[in-house]
Amino acid sequence: MAKQSFSFDIVSEVNMQEVANAINQAKKELFNRYDFKGTNSSIEYSLEEKNITLVTTDDFKLRALKDIVLTKAVKRGISPKSLTFNEPEKVFGSNLKQIAVITTGIPKDKAKELVKIIKDIGPKMQSQIEGEKIRVSSAKKDDLQVVIKHLRGLDFSIPLNFDNYR
């Protein structure tokens, strides 16, 4: 009789529909805020390029725009770790532009780091990198629960989700 094995996948995914909803809410707030009246401030979202573009007149307003976007994203269940903000750049006149890249998938270097963490937890678990996800398997469900609990307790640099637990 074959020995039963249990597994789950570690992924880093962002619900793009929730990002779109958060950006729409941020645009509404931008439109209604008194401190942005009469300024050329905007928030644009590109699903194809997986980024958010913030444009405004000065550094103070750029920080406020970034705060609006992050607040709306968190309320929609999007981890702030999934948004990587590039350095602001000057565009057309004195305006500032900042692009936030939406990160999905686990990069190879982060995947190797996660595999090492899992191996340090216990030798009875196997973990393998499969593209942009990591499959963790073990003979005991309890071992997998320990891994999930440990990884949730870490302050890892990218958001981690756990799928296909079986």
N, C-alpha and C positions, 0 to 999 in steps of 0.2 A: 504494500500500500504506500502511495506517495505521501511524503511529508508535506503538510499544508503550510503555505507561506502567506503572510499578510504584507500589504504594502500601501504606500501613499506617495503622492507626488508633491514636491515643493516647487511652487511657481511664483512668479512675480508678475501679476497681471493687473491691469487697470480697466475698469468698466468705462469704455469710451462714451457710452450714452450718459452716464453719470457726470463725466467731465463736461459734456455738452450742456447738461442741465445746470451744472455749477457755473459755467461761463455765462449762460443766459441770465441766471440770477445776479451774477456780478455786473453784467451790463445794465440790468434794471437799477441796481443800486448806484452805479456810476451815473446814470441818467438823472436820478433823483437827488443826488448829493449836492448840497449848496456849494461846497468848496471846489467842485469841478465844473460849475456853471460857467460857460463862456470860454472854457479851455478846449484845446484840441486833443482831448484824452480819449483813448479807445482801448478796447480789449477785443482781440480777434483770436479765433480758434481754428486751427487747420487739422482736420481728421487725417488727411493724407500724409502730412508731414509730422503728425503727432507733436504739435507744439502750440503754445499760446503766446501771442505777441502783445506786449503792453507798450503803449505810446502815450506820452504826456509832456508837459512843458518843463518841469523841474524835478530835482531829486526827491524833494519832500512828497510831491504828488505821485512819483513813481513808487516810493515805499508804501504809500497809502493804497495804490492800485494793487500792488503785490499782496498786501495784507487782505484786501477785499477778496482777491482770487483764492488765496490760501484758506480764508475763513469759509467761503462758500464750498470749497473742495472738501474740507474736513467735515462740514455738515452733511455732505452727500456721501460720506464714507470713503473718500479718496485720501490715501496717505500722503502727507506732505513730502515724504521721502521719494515719491514717484515723480515729483516735479523738480527738475534741475534748472535753476535760473542761471543764464549766461550773464556776462558782464554787460552793464548798460552801455549803449553807444549813442553818439550824437547823430541825429538825422535831420534833414531839411530844416535849416535854420538852427534854432536853439532847443528843439525838441529832443527828448531822450526816448530811446527804444530799448526794450529788454525782452528777450525771448526765453520762455520756459519750455524746456524739452520734456515731454512725457515719456518716462522710462518704462519699458515693458520687457519682460524676459530677464533671465539671470545671466549676466556676462560670465565668460569662462573663468576669469580670475576670482569672481565672487563665488562661483559654483565650486571651485577647488577649495576655497576657504570653508564653505559650508560642509563639504565632504570631510575635511579634516576635523571640523568640530564634531560631526556625527561619529567619526571613528574614535575620537577621544571620549565620547559618552559611554560607548560599550562595544566590545568586539563582536557581539552576536548580530550586529546589524550590517547589512550590505547597502551601500549607496553607490549609484552610478549616474553619471551625467548623460542626459539624453536631450541634446539640442539646448534649448533654453529652460529646461526643467531638470530636476533631480528626482530619481526614483529611489525611495528608501524601502527596504524589505527586511523582514525578520520572521522567525518562526512563532514569535509571541506578539500578540496585540499590545500587551502591556509595555513591551520595549518601544514600540512605535509611539505609544502615548507619552512615554518619558521623553523621546526625541522632540515631539511636537511641543510639549510643555517647556522644555529647555530652550528651543528656538524662539518660542513666543516671548520668553523672558529676556532674550538678548536684545540689545539695541543695535540691530544690524543696519547697515547703510542703505539697504533697499527694502521695500515692503515685501513680506513673505506671506504667501497664501498656501493652504494645504488642500489638495484635491485628491479625488479617486481613492479615498480610504477604503480598503477592502481586505 
